[in-house]
Amino acid sequence: MNDDVRVRRPRWITRWDPEDAAFWERTGLSVASRNLWSSIVTEHLGFCVWSLWSVLVLFMTPQTGFALSAEQKFLLLSVVALAGAVLRVPYTLATGLLGGRTWTVVAASLLVVPTVAAALLLTRPETPYPVLLALAATAGLGGGNFASSMANINHFFPEHHKGLALGLNAGGGNIGVATVQFLGLAVLAVLGVHAGRLLPLLFLPPVLLGVWVAWRFMDNLAPARSRVRDQVRALREHHFWILSLLYLGTFGSFIGFGFAFGVLLQSEFGREPLEAASIAFLGPAVGSLVRPLGGWLADRLGGARVTILSFLGMALAAVLVVPTLAWSNAALFTVLFAALFALTGVCNGSTYKMVPAVYAARSQDLVAAGHPPEWARAETNRISATLLGLIGAVGALGGVAVNLVLRESFGRMDSAVPAFALFSAFYLVCAAVTWGVYRRRPGTRLDRGPSAPRGRGQPQVSAFSGGRSTSGSK
């Protein structure tokens, strides 16, 4: 390994400074890229396992011995989403305590549990519903991976590359939702509705491969380690609560709709399992593929600007979905839902870019106050990495909310129309909050945003204003 990256013990890197242009070009880029692609593999598998039940509920029909109503299916998916959201908190803390590589190996190994549990449950339709809920919740082990993965990758990249890097990492994971739904479609088409138990078993070999990839190709960063009390301190940051609200609307919508899409097609349009599965994977695929675009746009146009426009687009798409339900127009509903997924993907990428951007600006404030630059960067980078994981946990609760709102909407009105009206109103609130906090008042826009890496000589660029120079002439 290059002398720039000093190793204390196997796979522990003790010096890491990606903001140093010479270090980044000579050593940092190759090491960071290797960790990024390894992280994408394991996070992708985590999302596949977490999303298994969005497909397995399609196999739970009277033909296979299951008699679950739409309300029961939405509650089942809510429990799976809740377990994943709650587990993101300890997963984030574990990364700071144990190191990114060490925890990724452990987290990938744990994915064996929900895959085996799901395969067994599909062979026992007589399982009591409360037991079904409890065992299905083990799929939440896959949902926790996202938080630890994002917190870890944040440390590897310089500020001006974080939007794209985090977008690729998250997008590569998110597309696991589409992967499991596509494989579910294949199983349904080839083997029929009675072969549902085979779907989770397909993931056992890839999960074991993912454990090996993490063990073989990833590194721990000693500068990224932190104590639990230092991480919990991040909860006192007001930006945590604001950005969590925004991510609740973006990622919460993505994962909530990803889980619910197939059930909506069955409940609203009477689609058979094969028909529902053949359509359901399209939405999550689109949302995942465009997520890196959201990060890339945020790097260039400003995170808040992209986030506001995305939320406005999501509100419009949610409103337009309503008449398609009244008209029972499945084709138009699918097109608008795909557009809604795409906008959640862009908004996911831009919102996550805002987190390190806020703390890059905070780092510059600390340096201006007389603190050493390296200490300021390390301190704010640890906080932002922790917040990435914890904000991810809150965002995943949005998936719970989406399915609970849909459950109530069907229970009270036998339709999803009230739910989508509520979703649209919430997106408008999120757009207003983003504008009010990060765009309206110059003092809160943190215009002293991320700088170019040392040695490049480029002007500093606003974290949110989309490229306005803050150095040089005014």
N, C-alpha and C positions, 0 to 999 in steps of 0.2 A: 504494500500500500504506500502511496506517496508520502514523503516526509511531512507534507503539510498537514496530513491527517494523523495525529499521534494516537496510538492505541494503547490504552491502559491494560486491558485484558482482552481476550478474543471478542471481537465485534463490538467493542466499546470505543467510540471516537471521543477524544478528550479536547481537541481543538476544532472549532467549527465557526467560520466567519464568512457567510455567503455574501455579505455586503462589501467585502474586499474584492474588487474587480479582478485583481491578479490571482487571488486564491480561487475565485469562482471559475475562471476560465481554465486554470491549470488543473484543478482537482475537484472543486465543489460540484460542477455541473454533472460530471460522470457519476459521482457517488450519489448525488441527490436523485438523478434520473433512475438509477438502479433501485433505490428505495421506493421511488414513486411507483414504478411499474410493478414491483413486488407487492406493494400496498394495494394497488388496484385489483390484483388477482384475488387477494384474501378478502378485500372488502366486497368484491363482486359476489363471491361465494356466500358471504354473510347475508347480503341482500337476497340472494336466491333462497336461502334457508328461511329467512324472516318472511318472505313472500309466499312460501309454499302453500299456506292456508288460503290465500286468495284464489288458488286454483283447486285445491282439494275440496273446498266447499261446493265446487261445480260437480264433483263426483258424488257428493252426498245427496242422492236423490232417492225417491221411493224404490227405484229399480235396484239400488244397492243396499236397501234395508234401512236407510236413514230417512227420517221424516222431520226435517228441519224447516221452519218457516223462514221467510225473508228477515224478519226481526231477529230470530235466533242466529242466523248467519251473520248479520251485521254486528251483533253482540260478540260473537266468536271472533270476528276480525278485530273488533275494538280491543278485546283482551290481548290478542297477539300484538297489536300496535302498542298498547300500554306497557306490556312487558319489555318490549324493545326500547321504549322511551325511558323507563325507569332504569334499565341496565346501562344506559349510556352514561349515567353519572359515575358509578364505580369504574366503568371502563375508562373514562377520561382520567380519573384519579390514578388508576393503575398504570397508565402510560407514563405519567410523571414520576411515579414511585419506582417502577421496575425497568423502564426503558421501552422504547417503541418496538424493537425487535423481539425482546423477551415476551412482552405482553401479546404481540401479534401471534406468536407461536402458540401461546396458551389459548387465546381467543379462537384461533382457527381449529384447534383440537377440540374445543367444546362444541363445535358445530355437529359433531357426530351424534350427540344426545338428541337434539330435536329431529334429525333425519330418521333415526331409528324409531323414535316415539311416533312420528307421523305414519311410518310404514305399518307399525303394529296397530294403530288406532283404526286405520282404514279396513282392517280385516275383522273389526269387532263393532258392528253397527249397534249392538245392544249396550254399548258403553253409556252409562248415565251422563246426561248433559253436563252437570257440574264437573264430573271427572274429565269429560271431553274438553271443557274450558281450561282446566288446570294443566292438562298434558299439552294442549295446543300452545299454551303460554310459553313452553320451553323454546318455541321458535324465536322468542324475543332475544335469545342468545345471539342470533344473527343480526338483530337490529342494533345491538350495542357496539358492534364492530366499527360502524361509521364514525362514532365520536372519537374513539381512540385513534383511528386511522387519520382523521383530519387533524387532530391535535398533534400527532407525530409529524406528519408531512409539513405542517406549517413551519417547523423549525429548520427544514432543510433548504428552503428557497429564499432568495433575496426578495425584498418588497415588490420590486417591479415585475417579478415573475409569479407572485403568489396567486393572483387571480386565475391565471391559466392553469397553474399546477393544482390548486385546490379544485378547480372546475373539472379537470381531467380525473382527479382522484375520486371526487364525488360522482361524476357522471359515469365513470367506469363501474362504480358500485351500484348506483341507481339502476343501471340497465339490467342488473340482476333480476329486477321485478319482471322485465320483459322476457328475459331468458327463461325463467321458470314457467311463465305463462305460455311461451312458445313450445317448450317441451311438454307442457300439459296438453296443448293442442295436438302435438304429435302422438302422445299416448292415447288420447281420446280417438283420434282418427284411425290409428293403426290397430289398437287393441281393445278399444271400447270403454264404456263407462265403468266396467267392473275391474279395470286394471289400475285404479288409482294408486294402490299401494306401491306400484313400481316406480312412480315418479320420485318420491323422496330417495329411494334406493339408488337412483341414477346419480345422485350427488355425493354418495360416499367416496368413490374413487377421486373425484376432483377435490373434495375436502382434504383428503390425505395428501394429495399433491400440493394443495395450498399450504399445509403445514410445512412441508419440505421446502417450498419456495421461500417462505418467511425465514426459516432457519438458515437457509443457504445464502440468501442474497441480501438480507436486510442488516442494518446496523443500529446500535443504541447510541444516542448522543448524550454524553455526560453533561454538557451545559444545559440540556433541556430538563434534567431531573429537578423535581421540586417536592416539598413536603405538602401533606394534605392541608394543613392550616394555611399555607401560602396560596394553595389553589382555591380554597373556600373563600379566601379574602376577595377573590374576583367577584363573588356574588354581591359585594357592596357597590360595585360599579354601576352607575345608572345606565351606562350604555348596554350593559348586559340585559337589563329588563326591556329596553327599547328594541334592541336587535332581536331579542327572543320573540317579542310580539310579531316582528316582521317575518321571522323564520317560521313562526307558527302558521302564518298565512301561506308561505311559499312551500316549504317542504311538507308541512302538515297536509296541504292540499294534494301534493304529488303522491305521498304514500297513502293517504286516505282514499283518494280516487283510484290509485293503483290497486288497492285491496278491493274496492267496491265496484269497479267497472263491470266485471263479469256478472255480479249479482244484480246490478242495475239493469243490464241487458236482459237477464232472466225475468226480473220482477216487472219492469216497465213495458217490455216488448215481447215477453213470452218466448224468448230464445231458448233452444235446447242447449245442453252443455257444450256440444261440439261447436255450435254456432257462436255461442257466447265466447268460448275460448279463442275461436278464430279471429275475433275482433278485439278482445280485451287486451292482448299484448301490444297492440299498436300504440295506445296512449302512453304507457310507461316508456316504450322504446323511443318515441319522439321526445318526451320530456328529458330523458337521460342523455340523448345524443346532443341536444342543444345546450345542456348545462355548461360545458366548457365555453360555449359561445357567450353565455352570460358573464362568466369570469373575464373572458378576453375583452368584451365590450366595456366592462367595468374598469379594467386596466387603462383603457384609452379614453372613455367618455366620462368616467366618474360613477362610482357605485350607486350613489343616491339617485342620480338622474335615470339610470337604467332601471332601478328598482321602482321608482314612481311610475314610469311609463308601463312597466310590466304589470303592476298592480291595477292600473287603469284598464289595461287590456284584459286582465283576468276578470275584472268586474263586468265588463261588457260581454265577454264570452259566457259568463255564468247567467247573465240576464237573457241572452239569446238562446240558451239551452231550454229555458222554460217553455216557450211555445212549441218546441219540438216534442216535448213530453205531452203537451195537450193535443198535438196533432198525431201522436204516435208515429212520428217520422224517424225511424231508426237510422237511416242513412245520414240525414242532416244532423241528428244528435251525435253520431260518431265523429263527423267532421268537426263540429264545434267542440266536442270533448277533446279531440286530438289537439285543436288549437289551444284549449285551456291547459292541457298537459305541456305543450311547448312553452307557453308563457310562464308556467310554474318553473320549468327548467331554467329559463333565462333568469328569472327572478331569484331562484336558488343561488345561481352562480354570482350574481351581482350583490346579493345580500351578504353572502359569505366573504366576498372580497372587502366589504366595508369593515369587517372586524379587524383584520390586521392593519387596514388603512387608518382606522381610528387610533390605534396604538403606535403606529409609526409616527403620526403627528404628536402623540403624547411623548414619545421618545425624544423628538426634537425639542419639545418644550423643556424636558429635563436637562438636555445638553445646554440649552440657552440659560438655564438656571444655574449652571456651573458643575453639573454632574459629569463624570467621565463618559464619553460616548459609548464605549464597549459595555459598561455597566448598564447604561440607560437602554441600549438595544436589547441586552439579555433580559433585563427585568420586564420590559414591556412585551417582549416576545413570549416570555413564559405566561404572562397574564392573557395575552391574546390567544395562545394555544389552548389554555384551559377554557377560555370562553368559547372557542370554536366547538369544543366537545360538549360543554354544558348547554350552549345555545342549540346544538343539535338535539340534545335530550328534550328540551322544551318544544322544539319544532316537531319532534316525533309525536308529542302529545296532540298535535293538530290532527294527526291521523286517527287518533282515538276520537277526537271531537267530531270529525267528518262522519265517521261511521255511526256514532251515537246520534248525531243530528239526523242522519238518514233513517236510522232506526225509528226515532220518534216521529219523523215525517210520515213514514209508512204506517206506523202504529196509529197515528191520530187522523191522517188524511188519506191513507192508502195511496200516496203519491210522493214523488221526490220534489215537486214544485216548491213547497215552502222552504225546503232545505236549500235549494239553489238561490232563492231570493235572499236568504240569510247570508249565504256565502258571498254574494255580490256586495252586500252592504258592508261586510267585514273587510273585503278587499279595498273598498273606498276609504274606510277608516285607516287601514295600513298605509295607503298612499298619502293621506293627509298627515299622518304622524311622520312619515319620512320627510315630506316637504317641510313640515313645521320645525323639526329638530335639526335636519342636516342641510336644508337648502334655503330656508327663509331668512335666518339671521346669520350674518357673516361670522359673528362671534362663536356660533356653535357649529359652523360648517367645517371647522378644523382645516382652514385653508393652507396651513403649513403642513402639507401632506407628504407622501412618501418621496424620498429623494432618490436620485440615481445612485448606483453603487459608487463607492469611493474610487476615484481615479478616472471616471468617465467624463467629468466636467460638465454634466448636463444640468440644466436648471431644475429646481425643485418643482414638483407638480402637485396640485391640490388633490387631497384624498377624495374629494367628492365633486369638485367643480368641473371635472372633465378636461383637464389639461391646461388650466390657466397658470402661467408662471408666477411664482411668488418671490423670485429673486430677479435682480437686474432692475432696469428702469420701470417706473410706474406711469 
